[in-house]
């Protein structure tokens, strides 16, 4: 796909903006043009948060999402916030624990255990990396190897092992959902 839009949504503190930055860097490394925008409520944790990527093989003409191809939802507070941007070909991936009522529509919805998987790895804060790699493994929007290089290169050394374990676990979830 030469042009597509991705939204990471949930609540503040879940690492959504970081995930978008990782994916953006991987896509740029593969020759895409990426416009990133973000929105969050003025609280450090808990408020509605999102980060959007408008991606193109040419030039991203408009920096704000107008029609989502991929939507990742990590918190129930964001479950219905993007419905008007979803179409019949959209892929919506939701945390099966934290999003009890996912959006409904003519699009594909995958309920995956992002938070549970992160907890099993020992830290619920890596659910964003689990979800990010699941999205890429399921969608194929970039090469997993490219994303892994970005995660390795941009993760502080003390979190490297945990983030790479989360990356691998997310890849396994994404392959199952594909």
Backbone torsions as a table, in degrees:
resi	resn	phi	psi	omega
1	UNK	NA	130.5	-177.6
2	UNK	-87.5	-28.4	-179.9
3	UNK	-134.7	130.0	177.7
4	UNK	-159.7	165.5	-179.1
5	UNK	-128.9	140.2	-177.3
6	UNK	-129.1	138.4	173.3
7	UNK	-127.6	132.2	170.5
8	UNK	-103.7	122.2	-177.0
9	UNK	-136.0	151.6	-179.8
10	UNK	168.6	-134.7	179.7
11	UNK	-123.7	159.1	-178.7
12	UNK	-56.8	140.7	179.3
13	UNK	94.9	-3.2	-178.8
14	UNK	-89.6	-0.8	178.2
15	UNK	80.1	23.5	-178.1
16	UNK	-65.8	-42.4	-178.8
17	UNK	-68.3	-39.1	176.3
18	UNK	-61.1	-44.9	178.4
19	UNK	-59.8	-42.7	178.6
20	UNK	-63.0	-39.3	178.1
21	UNK	-65.3	-41.5	177.5
22	UNK	-61.2	-48.7	-179.0
23	UNK	-64.6	-41.2	178.1
24	UNK	-57.7	-46.7	179.7
25	UNK	-62.4	-39.8	178.4
26	UNK	-65.4	-41.8	-180.0
27	UNK	-66.7	-40.7	177.1
28	UNK	-62.8	-40.9	178.3
29	UNK	-61.3	-25.7	179.3
30	UNK	-95.6	9.8	172.9
31	UNK	95.7	8.1	177.5
32	UNK	-86.1	156.6	168.3
33	UNK	-98.5	133.6	-175.5
34	UNK	-132.0	129.9	170.4
35	UNK	-109.1	126.7	-179.2
36	UNK	-115.2	136.7	172.7
37	UNK	-133.2	161.3	179.7
38	UNK	-147.7	155.3	179.0
39	UNK	-145.0	136.9	177.7
40	UNK	-156.2	150.8	177.8
41	UNK	-73.8	152.7	-173.4
42	UNK	-77.2	53.4	172.3
43	UNK	-132.3	150.1	-176.0
44	UNK	-74.4	-30.1	179.1
45	UNK	-140.0	138.4	170.5
46	UNK	102.4	-34.7	-178.7
47	UNK	-69.2	160.1	178.5
48	UNK	-57.8	134.2	-177.2
49	UNK	-140.8	147.3	174.8
50	UNK	-156.7	157.8	173.6
51	UNK	-140.9	130.3	-176.7
52	UNK	-112.7	144.8	172.4
53	UNK	-122.1	126.3	171.2
54	UNK	-107.2	117.9	-168.1
55	UNK	-119.2	139.4	-179.6
56	UNK	-150.2	147.3	170.9
57	UNK	-74.1	-24.1	174.5
58	UNK	-93.0	-128.2	176.2
59	UNK	-110.5	132.0	177.7
60	UNK	-65.8	111.8	-170.2
61	UNK	-76.6	-27.4	-174.6
62	UNK	-142.1	127.8	-171.7
63	UNK	-78.1	-7.4	-178.0
64	UNK	-108.8	144.3	-178.8
65	UNK	-67.1	137.3	176.5
66	UNK	-121.1	-17.5	179.4
67	UNK	-163.5	110.7	-173.0
68	UNK	-82.3	131.4	172.2
69	UNK	-90.8	-33.4	-179.1
70	UNK	-135.1	130.9	178.5
71	UNK	-131.3	125.2	177.2
72	UNK	-112.9	123.2	-177.1
73	UNK	-120.3	120.2	-178.0
74	UNK	-108.2	1.2	-179.8
75	UNK	-150.6	141.2	-178.9
76	UNK	-59.6	-26.3	179.5
77	UNK	-61.9	-24.1	-178.4
78	UNK	-100.9	3.0	-171.2
79	UNK	-58.0	-39.7	-175.8
80	UNK	-106.5	1.1	-172.2
81	UNK	-69.6	-17.4	-175.0
82	UNK	-117.9	9.8	-174.1
83	UNK	-54.0	-37.9	-176.3
84	UNK	-71.2	-8.5	179.2
85	UNK	-103.9	2.0	-177.5
86	UNK	-95.3	142.3	177.4
87	UNK	-123.2	179.5	-174.9
88	UNK	-63.9	-23.5	-179.6
89	UNK	-97.5	4.1	-179.2
90	UNK	-70.4	148.2	172.1
91	UNK	-111.5	122.4	179.1
92	UNK	-113.6	123.2	177.8
93	UNK	-114.6	126.6	-177.2
94	UNK	-126.7	151.4	173.9
95	UNK	-72.1	119.7	-174.4
96	UNK	-64.3	-22.3	179.6
97	UNK	-92.1	-44.4	-171.9
98	UNK	-91.3	-8.0	179.0
99	UNK	-125.2	78.6	-175.7
100	UNK	-68.2	-24.4	179.2
101	UNK	-125.5	84.3	-179.1
102	UNK	-69.3	163.0	177.3
103	UNK	-59.2	150.4	177.6
104	UNK	-118.7	141.1	179.4
105	UNK	171.1	-169.1	-176.4
106	UNK	-81.8	11.1	-179.5
107	UNK	-99.0	169.2	-179.8
108	UNK	-87.5	132.1	177.8
109	UNK	-120.7	129.2	174.2
110	UNK	-115.7	124.1	175.1
111	UNK	-96.9	113.6	-177.4
112	UNK	-128.1	148.7	-174.5
113	UNK	-83.7	65.9	-177.9
114	UNK	-63.4	-53.1	-177.9
115	UNK	-64.6	-42.8	179.1
116	UNK	-61.3	-43.8	178.9
117	UNK	-62.1	-43.1	178.7
118	UNK	-62.1	-43.0	178.4
119	UNK	-61.1	-40.6	179.2
120	UNK	-64.2	-26.7	176.5
121	UNK	-80.8	-9.4	176.0
122	UNK	106.5	-0.7	-178.7
123	UNK	-157.8	111.8	-177.8
124	UNK	-63.6	-17.0	-176.9
125	UNK	-73.2	-9.0	177.4
126	UNK	-95.1	12.3	177.0
127	UNK	-58.7	-31.3	178.4
128	UNK	-64.3	-38.1	179.5
129	UNK	-72.9	-38.9	175.1
130	UNK	-58.2	-48.7	-177.8
131	UNK	-66.3	-42.0	-179.9
132	UNK	-59.8	-49.6	-178.5
133	UNK	-69.7	-31.5	174.6
134	UNK	-63.4	-43.0	178.2
135	UNK	-59.0	-47.8	-178.2
136	UNK	-68.3	-40.8	178.8
137	UNK	-63.1	-37.9	-178.4
138	UNK	-77.4	-39.0	-173.0
139	UNK	-92.8	-30.0	-176.2
140	UNK	71.3	23.9	-176.7
141	UNK	-69.6	-19.1	169.2
142	UNK	-152.3	172.6	179.4
143	UNK	-75.7	137.4	177.6
144	UNK	-60.8	-34.9	179.7
145	UNK	-62.4	-40.2	179.3
146	UNK	-65.0	-46.3	179.0
147	UNK	-62.5	-41.4	178.8
148	UNK	-60.6	-40.9	177.5
149	UNK	-61.0	-40.2	179.2
150	UNK	-66.2	-45.8	179.3
151	UNK	-59.9	-45.4	178.2
152	UNK	-59.6	-45.9	-173.9
153	UNK	-74.5	-25.8	-174.9
154	UNK	-107.5	1.8	179.6
155	UNK	-94.8	131.2	175.4
156	UNK	-58.1	143.0	-175.5
157	UNK	-50.7	-37.5	-176.5
158	UNK	-70.4	-15.5	177.6
159	UNK	-108.5	0.9	-172.9
160	UNK	-60.1	-49.3	-177.8
161	UNK	-61.6	-46.9	-180.0
162	UNK	-61.7	-46.3	-179.6
163	UNK	-63.9	-37.3	179.1
164	UNK	-71.4	-33.7	173.6
165	UNK	-65.2	-41.3	177.5
166	UNK	-64.5	-40.0	177.5
167	UNK	-58.5	-49.8	-179.0
168	UNK	-63.0	-42.8	179.7
169	UNK	-63.5	-40.7	177.8
170	UNK	-65.5	-38.8	177.2
171	UNK	-58.8	-43.5	179.4
172	UNK	-62.4	-41.7	177.2
173	UNK	-63.5	-43.2	-178.7
174	UNK	-65.3	-38.7	178.0
175	UNK	-64.2	-39.7	178.0
176	UNK	-63.3	-36.7	-177.3
177	UNK	-80.4	-16.7	-176.3
178	UNK	-64.6	NA	NA
